[in-house]
């Protein structure tokens, strides 16, 4: 079963194709109730538009929670470096090892992507959800935010590589 948002997008794209294929004098004039083709389309798809808004809000809220969790884990990992700090100086014990650099870079990238993802999802949540935005704009933002979930994988790569890399064995 297709989500209401994707169904609405398909309807909008079909409407645009019909509008482009039709002559201008068939789409711009008013009908006997003084409504344009766009107004008729909006009225006919009002319920679907509401369902699409609701679906997109729920999906974005769930993705926002996951993004905040990813960013929180990445932030916490900054303070728990592999090997721990030297008790006298506070400098990480593995600072001179290549795995420390890999861990730090992966964690910084993970944090940046996680926070960017949160920003993308919040921009969707604060949208007024106009009908036209369901064509592409909102989906692009949703897909961009979901792609940022790759930051979780980066955090895992940095942590696993740094904790299991053979050159750090003393």
MDTraj code that builds the backbone (N, CA, C; nanometers):
import mdtraj as md
import numpy as np

residues = "UNK UNK UNK UNK UNK UNK UNK UNK UNK UNK UNK UNK UNK UNK UNK UNK UNK UNK UNK UNK UNK UNK UNK UNK UNK UNK UNK UNK UNK UNK UNK UNK UNK UNK UNK UNK UNK UNK UNK UNK UNK UNK UNK UNK UNK UNK UNK UNK UNK UNK UNK UNK UNK UNK UNK UNK UNK UNK UNK UNK UNK UNK UNK UNK UNK UNK UNK UNK UNK UNK UNK UNK UNK UNK UNK UNK UNK UNK UNK UNK UNK UNK UNK UNK UNK UNK UNK UNK UNK UNK UNK UNK UNK UNK UNK UNK UNK UNK UNK UNK UNK UNK UNK UNK UNK UNK UNK UNK UNK UNK UNK UNK UNK UNK UNK UNK UNK UNK UNK UNK UNK UNK UNK UNK UNK UNK UNK UNK UNK UNK UNK UNK UNK UNK UNK UNK UNK UNK UNK UNK UNK UNK UNK UNK UNK UNK UNK UNK UNK UNK UNK UNK UNK UNK UNK UNK UNK UNK UNK UNK UNK UNK UNK UNK UNK UNK UNK UNK UNK UNK".split()
xyz = np.array([
    [0.0832, -0.1174, 0.0000],
    [0.0000, 0.0000, 0.0000],
    [0.0884, 0.1247, 0.0000],
    [0.0545, 0.2196, -0.0810],
    [0.1328, 0.3407, -0.0964],
    [0.0933, 0.4435, 0.0097],
    [0.1915, 0.5180, 0.0577],
    [0.1617, 0.6202, 0.1573],
    [0.0784, 0.7314, 0.0945],
    [-0.0005, 0.8002, 0.1747],
    [-0.0824, 0.9093, 0.1211],
    [0.0021, 1.0204, 0.0580],
    [0.1187, 1.0454, 0.1131],
    [0.2044, 1.1514, 0.0587],
    [0.2536, 1.1150, -0.0814],
    [0.2924, 0.9897, -0.1001],
    [0.3374, 0.9472, -0.2332],
    [0.2206, 0.9430, -0.3315],
    [0.1057, 0.9047, -0.2834],
    [-0.0131, 0.9029, -0.3674],
    [-0.0491, 1.0454, -0.4116],
    [-0.0405, 1.1397, -0.3199],
    [-0.0680, 1.2794, -0.3533],
    [0.0349, 1.3321, -0.4521],
    [0.1615, 1.2948, -0.4329],
    [0.2653, 1.3364, -0.5278],
    [0.2347, 1.2839, -0.6671],
    [0.1941, 1.1578, -0.6762],
    [0.1602, 1.1001, -0.8057],
    [0.0433, 1.1737, -0.8709],
    [-0.0557, 1.2078, -0.7888],
    [-0.1713, 1.2832, -0.8404],
    [-0.1283, 1.4209, -0.8913],
    [-0.0401, 1.4867, -0.8162],
    [0.0087, 1.6184, -0.8576],
    [0.0884, 1.6105, -0.9873],
    [0.1726, 1.5102, -0.9988],
    [0.2518, 1.4946, -1.1211],
    [0.1623, 1.4636, -1.2409],
    [0.0601, 1.3818, -1.2205],
    [-0.0350, 1.3526, -1.3271],
    [-0.1106, 1.4792, -1.3667],
    [-0.1521, 1.5580, -1.2689],
    [-0.2218, 1.6831, -1.2957],
    [-0.1335, 1.7769, -1.3780],
    [-0.0051, 1.7829, -1.3431],
    [0.0876, 1.8682, -1.4181],
    [0.1027, 1.8203, -1.5630],
    [0.1100, 1.6888, -1.5831],
    [0.1210, 1.6341, -1.7190],
    [-0.0028, 1.6680, -1.8010],
    [-0.1196, 1.6528, -1.7406],
    [-0.2449, 1.6849, -1.8105],
    [-0.2494, 1.8338, -1.8417],
    [-0.2064, 1.9142, -1.7464],
    [-0.2071, 2.0592, -1.7649],
    [-0.1134, 2.0998, -1.8788],
    [0.0022, 2.0372, -1.8861],
    [0.0968, 2.0681, -1.9938],
    [0.0451, 2.0212, -2.1295],
    [-0.0256, 1.9093, -2.1286],
    [-0.0776, 1.8553, -2.2545],
    [-0.2008, 1.9315, -2.3020],
    [-0.2697, 1.9960, -2.2115],
    [-0.3914, 2.0705, -2.2466],
    [-0.3555, 2.2083, -2.2998],
    [-0.4451, 2.2606, -2.3721],
    [-0.4275, 2.3973, -2.4213],
    [-0.4501, 2.4940, -2.3061],
    [-0.3831, 2.6062, -2.3125],
    [-0.3934, 2.7082, -2.2076],
    [-0.5382, 2.7508, -2.1856],
    [-0.6153, 2.7647, -2.2921],
    [-0.7529, 2.8124, -2.2766],
    [-0.8434, 2.7092, -2.2088],
    [-0.7953, 2.5833, -2.1919],
    [-0.8757, 2.4825, -2.1221],
    [-0.8448, 2.4777, -1.9719],
    [-0.7285, 2.5254, -1.9312],
    [-0.6903, 2.5138, -1.7905],
    [-0.7048, 2.6436, -1.7119],
    [-0.6894, 2.7573, -1.7743],
    [-0.6950, 2.8838, -1.7016],
    [-0.8360, 2.9388, -1.6801],
    [-0.9298, 2.9178, -1.7709],
    [-1.0616, 2.9798, -1.7499],
    [-1.1342, 2.9187, -1.6304],
    [-1.2326, 2.9879, -1.5877],
    [-1.3140, 2.9440, -1.4751],
    [-1.4279, 2.8560, -1.5261],
    [-1.4684, 2.7615, -1.4443],
    [-1.5830, 2.6784, -1.4816],
    [-1.7119, 2.7507, -1.4422],
    [-1.8248, 2.6799, -1.4472],
    [-1.9530, 2.7451, -1.4170],
    [-1.9659, 2.7840, -1.2692],
    [-1.8749, 2.7347, -1.1835],
    [-1.8754, 2.7724, -1.0417],
    [-1.7617, 2.8694, -1.0098],
    [-1.7052, 2.9289, -1.1142],
    [-1.5956, 3.0255, -1.1012],
    [-1.4714, 2.9668, -1.0336],
    [-1.4345, 2.8448, -1.0697],
    [-1.3153, 2.7795, -1.0144],
    [-1.2207, 2.7416, -1.1271],
    [-1.0897, 2.7561, -1.1001],
    [-0.9882, 2.7151, -1.1971],
    [-0.9614, 2.5657, -1.1805],
    [-0.8818, 2.5126, -1.2714],
    [-0.8466, 2.3703, -1.2642],
    [-0.7694, 2.3406, -1.1357],
    [-0.6810, 2.4327, -1.0944],
    [-0.6032, 2.4137, -0.9713],
    [-0.6944, 2.4108, -0.8486],
    [-0.7929, 2.4992, -0.8456],
    [-0.8855, 2.5015, -0.7328],
    [-0.9706, 2.3754, -0.7284],
    [-1.0108, 2.3271, -0.8433],
    [-1.0876, 2.2017, -0.8482],
    [-1.0024, 2.0838, -0.8020],
    [-0.8777, 2.0820, -0.8451],
    [-0.7874, 1.9756, -0.8037],
    [-0.7678, 1.9776, -0.6523],
    [-0.7438, 2.0966, -0.5969],
    [-0.7223, 2.1094, -0.4520],
    [-0.8458, 2.0644, -0.3742],
    [-0.9635, 2.1010, -0.4230],
    [-1.0872, 2.0624, -0.3545],
    [-1.1105, 1.9118, -0.3633],
    [-1.0806, 1.8539, -0.4788],
    [-1.1031, 1.7109, -0.4978],
    [-1.0058, 1.6264, -0.4152],
    [-0.8882, 1.6810, -0.3857],
    [-0.7858, 1.6053, -0.3135],
    [-0.7618, 1.6582, -0.1723],
    [-0.8593, 1.7266, -0.1172],
    [-0.8447, 1.7857, 0.0157],
    [-0.8212, 1.6790, 0.1231],
    [-0.8956, 1.5711, 0.1181],
    [-0.8793, 1.4646, 0.2182],
    [-0.7426, 1.3976, 0.2038],
    [-0.7021, 1.3700, 0.0812],
    [-0.5715, 1.3087, 0.0569],
    [-0.4599, 1.4016, 0.1032],
    [-0.4769, 1.5304, 0.0820],
    [-0.3781, 1.6281, 0.1270],
    [-0.3651, 1.6239, 0.2792],
    [-0.4769, 1.6163, 0.3497],
    [-0.4736, 1.6064, 0.4957],
    [-0.4055, 1.4789, 0.5430],
    [-0.4368, 1.3674, 0.4779],
    [-0.3735, 1.2402, 0.5142],
    [-0.2234, 1.2435, 0.4846],
    [-0.1862, 1.3062, 0.3742],
    [-0.0447, 1.3169, 0.3380],
    [0.0308, 1.4023, 0.4397],
    [-0.0297, 1.5121, 0.4829],
    [0.0316, 1.5963, 0.5867],
    [0.0547, 1.5148, 0.7136],
    [-0.0473, 1.4416, 0.7538],
    [-0.0390, 1.3619, 0.8764],
    [0.0703, 1.2552, 0.8655],
    [0.0751, 1.1863, 0.7523],
    [0.1765, 1.0823, 0.7314],
    [0.3166, 1.1417, 0.7350],
    [0.3345, 1.2527, 0.6659],
    [0.4665, 1.3153, 0.6603],
    [0.5082, 1.3673, 0.7972],
    [0.4145, 1.4207, 0.8727],
    [0.4458, 1.4682, 1.0081],
    [0.4901, 1.3521, 1.0980],
    [0.4149, 1.2424, 1.0950],
    [0.4512, 1.1254, 1.1782],
    [0.5875, 1.0701, 1.1376],
    [0.6082, 1.0549, 1.0088],
    [0.7358, 1.0013, 0.9604],
    [0.8512, 1.0919, 0.9998],
    [0.8335, 1.2217, 0.9810],
    [0.9390, 1.3173, 1.0131],
    [0.9651, 1.3236, 1.1628],
    [0.8609, 1.3156, 1.2441],
    [0.8816, 1.3151, 1.3894],
    [0.9643, 1.1950, 1.4324],
    [0.9327, 1.0777, 1.3783],
    [1.0091, 0.9569, 1.4126],
    [1.1532, 0.9676, 1.3661],
    [1.1731, 1.0199, 1.2469],
    [1.3090, 1.0358, 1.1956],
    [1.3863, 1.1399, 1.2765],
    [1.3179, 1.2430, 1.3231],
    [1.3830, 1.3451, 1.4055],
    [1.4320, 1.2840, 1.5361],
    [1.3502, 1.2010, 1.5972],
    [1.3899, 1.1357, 1.7225],
    [1.5147, 1.0504, 1.7003],
    [1.5156, 0.9750, 1.5912],
    [1.6320, 0.8918, 1.5616],
    [1.7551, 0.9772, 1.5337],
    [1.7383, 1.0870, 1.4620],
    [1.8515, 1.1757, 1.4332],
    [1.9086, 1.2375, 1.5598],
    [1.8217, 1.2789, 1.6493],
    [1.8679, 1.3359, 1.7766],
    [1.9432, 1.2299, 1.8559],
    [1.8941, 1.1078, 1.8534],
    [1.9634, 0.9990, 1.9226],
    [2.1026, 0.9776, 1.8629],
    [2.1125, 0.9753, 1.7314],
    [2.2424, 0.9568, 1.6649],
    [2.3374, 1.0702, 1.7015],
    [2.2886, 1.1929, 1.6965],
    [2.3731, 1.3071, 1.7303],
    [2.4156, 1.3017, 1.8774],
    [2.3263, 1.2561, 1.9643],
    [2.3589, 1.2457, 2.1063],
    [2.4689, 1.1427, 2.1296],
    [2.4584, 1.0302, 2.0638],
    [2.5613, 0.9263, 2.0775],
    [2.6949, 0.9771, 2.0243],
    [2.6924, 1.0450, 1.9102],
    [2.8159, 1.0991, 1.8531],
    [2.8765, 1.2043, 1.9465],
    [2.7916, 1.2878, 2.0048],
    [2.8407, 1.3895, 2.0983],
    [2.9018, 1.3248, 2.2221],
    [2.8347, 1.2240, 2.2750],
    [2.8866, 1.1559, 2.3939],
    [3.0173, 1.0839, 2.3634],
    [3.0319, 1.0338, 2.2416],
    [3.1536, 0.9605, 2.2052],
    [3.2760, 1.0518, 2.2013],
    [3.2540, 1.1813, 2.1805],
    [3.3671, 1.2743, 2.1786],
    [3.4391, 1.2736, 2.3131],
    [3.3624, 1.2596, 2.4207],
    [3.4210, 1.2658, 2.5542],
    [3.4671, 1.1305, 2.6062],
    [3.4414, 1.0246, 2.5353],
    [3.4851, 0.8916, 2.5783],
    [3.5773, 0.8334, 2.4722],
    [3.6940, 0.8906, 2.4582],
    [3.7882, 0.8477, 2.3555],
    [3.8404, 0.7080, 2.3857],
    [3.8726, 0.6308, 2.2813],
    [3.9259, 0.4958, 2.3031],
    [4.0570, 0.5002, 2.3817],
    [4.0702, 0.4117, 2.4745],
    [4.1914, 0.4045, 2.5554],
    [4.1860, 0.4918, 2.6793],
    [4.0999, 0.5904, 2.6790],
    [4.0868, 0.6804, 2.7937],
    [4.1982, 0.7827, 2.8014],
    [4.1863, 0.8771, 2.8945],
    [4.2882, 0.9809, 2.9087],
    [4.3981, 0.9396, 3.0069],
    [4.5138, 1.0025, 2.9938],
    [4.6219, 0.9872, 3.0907],
    [4.5752, 1.0545, 3.2195],
    [4.5865, 0.9866, 3.3318],
    [4.5350, 1.0395, 3.4583],
    [4.6082, 1.1655, 3.5040],
    [4.7350, 1.1813, 3.4651],
    [4.8128, 1.2985, 3.5086],
    [4.7920, 1.4192, 3.4175],
    [4.7929, 1.3953, 3.2860],
    [4.7872, 1.5073, 3.1917],
    [4.6483, 1.5285, 3.1323],
    [4.5670, 1.4254, 3.1279],
    [4.4344, 1.4354, 3.0665],
    [4.4363, 1.4164, 2.9163],
    [4.5535, 1.3974, 2.8590],
    [4.5671, 1.3766, 2.7148],
    [4.5315, 1.2318, 2.6835],
    [4.4561, 1.2064, 2.5753],
    [4.4209, 1.0678, 2.5398],
    [4.5451, 0.9810, 2.5221],
    [4.5409, 0.8599, 2.5761],
    [4.6547, 0.7687, 2.5683],
    [4.6885, 0.7304, 2.4247],
    [4.5883, 0.7172, 2.3415],
    [4.6111, 0.6728, 2.2040],
    [4.6186, 0.7888, 2.1042],
    [4.6476, 0.9088, 2.1525],
    [4.6465, 1.0256, 2.0659],
    [4.7460, 1.0142, 1.9509],
    [4.8588, 0.9495, 1.9718],
    [4.9596, 0.9391, 1.8672],
    [4.9317, 0.8245, 1.7694],
    [4.8310, 0.7459, 1.7939],
    [4.7975, 0.6322, 1.7078],
    [4.7050, 0.6763, 1.5942],
    [4.7188, 0.6144, 1.4772],
    [4.6306, 0.6493, 1.3650],
    [4.4830, 0.6208, 1.3932],
    [4.4568, 0.5210, 1.4741],
    [4.3174, 0.4879, 1.5032],
    [4.2472, 0.6003, 1.5791],
    [4.3218, 0.6769, 1.6567],
    [4.2613, 0.7898, 1.7291],
    [4.2136, 0.8951, 1.6293],
    [4.2921, 0.9198, 1.5271],
    [4.2531, 1.0151, 1.4238],
    [4.1304, 0.9654, 1.3481],
    [4.1276, 0.8360, 1.3156],
    [4.0121, 0.7783, 1.2463],
    [3.8874, 0.7915, 1.3332],
    [3.9013, 0.7611, 1.4600],
    [3.7880, 0.7719, 1.5517],
    [3.7381, 0.9160, 1.5598],
    [3.8294, 1.0096, 1.5745],
    [3.7921, 1.1504, 1.5891],
    [3.7241, 1.2026, 1.4634],
    [3.7817, 1.1736, 1.3473],
    [3.7213, 1.2194, 1.2216],
    [3.5835, 1.1573, 1.1999],
    [3.5725, 1.0271, 1.2238],
    [3.4426, 0.9610, 1.2054],
    [3.3390, 1.0179, 1.3017],
    [3.3805, 1.0476, 1.4228],
    [3.2868, 1.1006, 1.5212],
    [3.2423, 1.2427, 1.4858],
    [3.3355, 1.3253, 1.4414],
    [3.3005, 1.4627, 1.4034],
    [3.2068, 1.4628, 1.2828],
    [3.2371, 1.3796, 1.1840],
    [3.1507, 1.3709, 1.0656],
    [3.0135, 1.3171, 1.1048],
    [3.0117, 1.2174, 1.1912],
    [2.8852, 1.1606, 1.2378],
    [2.8014, 1.2648, 1.3103],
    [2.8642, 1.3428, 1.3953],
    [2.7921, 1.4473, 1.4684],
    [2.7390, 1.5533, 1.3722],
    [2.8220, 1.5950, 1.2768],
    [2.7788, 1.6977, 1.1809],
    [2.6622, 1.6484, 1.0953],
    [2.6711, 1.5261, 1.0458],
    [2.5624, 1.4724, 0.9644],
    [2.4358, 1.4496, 1.0467],
    [2.4527, 1.4050, 1.1706],
    [2.3363, 1.3848, 1.2571],
    [2.2634, 1.5153, 1.2847],
    [2.3388, 1.6223, 1.3116],
    [2.2761, 1.7519, 1.3382],
    [2.2161, 1.8121, 1.2112],
    [2.2807, 1.7893, 1.0974],
    [2.2247, 1.8363, 0.9706],
    [2.0930, 1.7648, 0.9430],
    [2.0898, 1.6376, 0.9725],
    [1.9677, 1.5592, 0.9555],
    [1.8559, 1.6137, 1.0433],
    [1.8877, 1.6462, 1.1675],
    [1.7881, 1.7052, 1.2568],
    [1.7351, 1.8349, 1.1976],
    [1.8243, 1.9165, 1.1436],
    [1.7834, 2.0421, 1.0808],
    [1.6907, 2.0203, 0.9623],
    [1.7219, 1.9218, 0.8793],
    [1.6353, 1.8909, 0.7637],
    [1.4963, 1.8501, 0.8105],
    [1.4905, 1.7630, 0.9098],
    [1.3610, 1.7169, 0.9577],
    [1.2823, 1.8287, 1.0256],
    [1.3509, 1.9144, 1.0997],
    [1.2808, 2.0263, 1.1626],
    [1.2268, 2.1234, 1.0583],
    [1.2983, 2.1384, 0.9467],
    [1.2472, 2.2271, 0.8411],
    [1.1212, 2.1682, 0.7767],
    [1.1112, 2.0372, 0.7733],
    [0.9883, 1.9747, 0.7227],
    [0.8758, 1.9948, 0.8239],
    [0.9067, 1.9733, 0.9515],
    [0.8034, 1.9867, 1.0552],
    [0.7486, 2.1286, 1.0654],
    [0.8306, 2.2280, 1.0353],
    [0.7843, 2.3663, 1.0442],
    [0.7232, 2.4157, 0.9140],
    [0.7174, 2.3303, 0.8139],
    [0.6576, 2.3676, 0.6858],
    [0.5065, 2.3834, 0.7013],
    [0.4484, 2.4647, 0.6141],
    [0.3022, 2.4806, 0.6161],
    [0.2345, 2.3759, 0.5270],
    [0.3135, 2.2899, 0.4629],
    [0.2656, 2.1799, 0.3800],
    [0.1718, 2.2256, 0.2677],
    [0.2134, 2.3243, 0.1878],
    [0.1273, 2.3603, 0.0738],
    [0.1217, 2.2445, -0.0262],
    [0.0154, 2.2399, -0.1001],
    [-0.0083, 2.1296, -0.1934],
    [0.1069, 2.1145, -0.2932],
    [0.1569, 2.2254, -0.3448],
    [0.2643, 2.2211, -0.4449],
    [0.3926, 2.1579, -0.3918],
    [0.4198, 2.1730, -0.2612],
    [0.5430, 2.1183, -0.2039],
    [0.5436, 1.9669, -0.2001],
    [0.4277, 1.9045, -0.2129],
    [0.4228, 1.7584, -0.2123],
    [0.4710, 1.6995, -0.3449],
    [0.4898, 1.7846, -0.4455],
    [0.5403, 1.7342, -0.5735],
    [0.6827, 1.6827, -0.5574],
    [0.7722, 1.7649, -0.5047],
    [0.9109, 1.7222, -0.4916],
    [0.9803, 1.7773, -0.3664],
    [0.9537, 1.9013, -0.3324],
    [1.0296, 1.9732, -0.2305],
    [1.0364, 1.8987, -0.0968],
    [0.9227, 1.8593, -0.0432],
    [0.9212, 1.7917, 0.0869],
    [0.9872, 1.6546, 0.0801],
    [0.9722, 1.5864, -0.0319],
    [1.0339, 1.4539, -0.0456],
    [1.1850, 1.4642, -0.0567],
    [1.2326, 1.5680, -0.1240],
    [1.3780, 1.5881, -0.1317],
    [1.4363, 1.6086, 0.0069],
    [1.3705, 1.6912, 0.0864],
    [1.4188, 1.7150, 0.2225],
    [1.4139, 1.5874, 0.3060],
    [1.3062, 1.5112, 0.2923],
    [1.2935, 1.3868, 0.3682],
    [1.4030, 1.2889, 0.3288],
    [1.4277, 1.2743, 0.2010],
    [1.5315, 1.1821, 0.1540],
    [1.6698, 1.2299, 0.1961],
    [1.6948, 1.3605, 0.1896],
    [1.8236, 1.4131, 0.2345],
    [1.8447, 1.3844, 0.3826],
    [1.7410, 1.4041, 0.4613],
    [1.7527, 1.3761, 0.6050],
    [1.7768, 1.2297, 0.6333],
    [1.7076, 1.1435, 0.5611],
    [1.7252, 0.9999, 0.5814],
    [1.8647, 0.9558, 0.5367],
    [1.9157, 1.0155, 0.4311],
    [2.0511, 0.9816, 0.3856],
    [2.1559, 1.0183, 0.4899],
    [2.1245, 1.1178, 0.5694],
    [2.2180, 1.1563, 0.6753],
    [2.2290, 1.0484, 0.7824],
    [2.1342, 0.9544, 0.7843],
    [2.1428, 0.8456, 0.8810],
    [2.2695, 0.7632, 0.8591],
    [2.3337, 0.7795, 0.7461],
    [2.4621, 0.7137, 0.7219],
    [2.5653, 0.7545, 0.8250],
    [2.5378, 0.8654, 0.8942],
    [2.6303, 0.9101, 0.9975],
    [2.6435, 0.8067, 1.1094],
    [2.5382, 0.7299, 1.1319],
    [2.5457, 0.6242, 1.2323],
    [2.6502, 0.5218, 1.1911],
    [2.6522, 0.4886, 1.0631],
    [2.7523, 0.3949, 1.0125],
    [2.8931, 0.4488, 1.0275],
    [2.9113, 0.5790, 1.0047],
    [3.0437, 0.6390, 1.0213],
    [3.0909, 0.6290, 1.1652],
    [3.0002, 0.6533, 1.2574],
    [3.0366, 0.6441, 1.3979],
    [3.0774, 0.5012, 1.4323],
    [3.0055, 0.4038, 1.3793],
    [3.0399, 0.2639, 1.4029],
    [3.1754, 0.2295, 1.3438],
    [3.2005, 0.2759, 1.2216],
    [3.3288, 0.2468, 1.1560],
    [3.4436, 0.3012, 1.2390],
    [3.4310, 0.4262, 1.2831],
    [3.5379, 0.4869, 1.3629],
    [3.5599, 0.4142, 1.4932],
    [3.4523, 0.3786, 1.5611],
    [3.4646, 0.3105, 1.6889],
    [3.5194, 0.1700, 1.6765],
    [3.4703, 0.0948, 1.5793],
    [3.5164, -0.0430, 1.5603],
    [3.6612, -0.0450, 1.5140],
    [3.6950, 0.0409, 1.4182],
    [3.8306, 0.0406, 1.3648],
    [3.9297, 0.0802, 1.4721],
    [3.8950, 0.1830, 1.5495],
    [3.9904, 0.2308, 1.6496],
    [4.0057, 0.1325, 1.7659],
    [3.9016, 0.0571, 1.7973],
    [3.9134, -0.0335, 1.9108],
    [3.9702, -0.1693, 1.8722],
    [3.9780, -0.2013, 1.7427],
    [4.0270, -0.3318, 1.7009],
    [4.1481, -0.3237, 1.6077],
    [4.2044, -0.2065, 1.5909],
    [4.3145, -0.1942, 1.4956],
    [4.4429, -0.2468, 1.5586],
    [4.5178, -0.3311, 1.4866],
    [4.6337, -0.3970, 1.5433],
    [4.7495, -0.3049, 1.5797],
    [4.7609, -0.1849, 1.5196],
    [4.8762, -0.1024, 1.5492],
    [4.8660, -0.0334, 1.6863],
    [4.7519, -0.0489, 1.7518],
    [4.7349, 0.0132, 1.8823],
    [4.7639, -0.0812, 1.9978],
    [4.8035, -0.2032, 1.9684],
    [4.8333, -0.2985, 2.0738],
    [4.9677, -0.2620, 2.1349],
    [4.9718, -0.2450, 2.2652],
    [5.0988, -0.2057, 2.3298],
    [5.1628, -0.3209, 2.4022],
])
top = md.Topology()
chain = top.add_chain()
for i, resn in enumerate(residues, 1):
    res = top.add_residue(resn, chain, resSeq=i)
    for name in ("N", "CA", "C"):
        top.add_atom(name, md.element.get_by_symbol(name[0]), res)
traj = md.Trajectory(xyz[None], top)
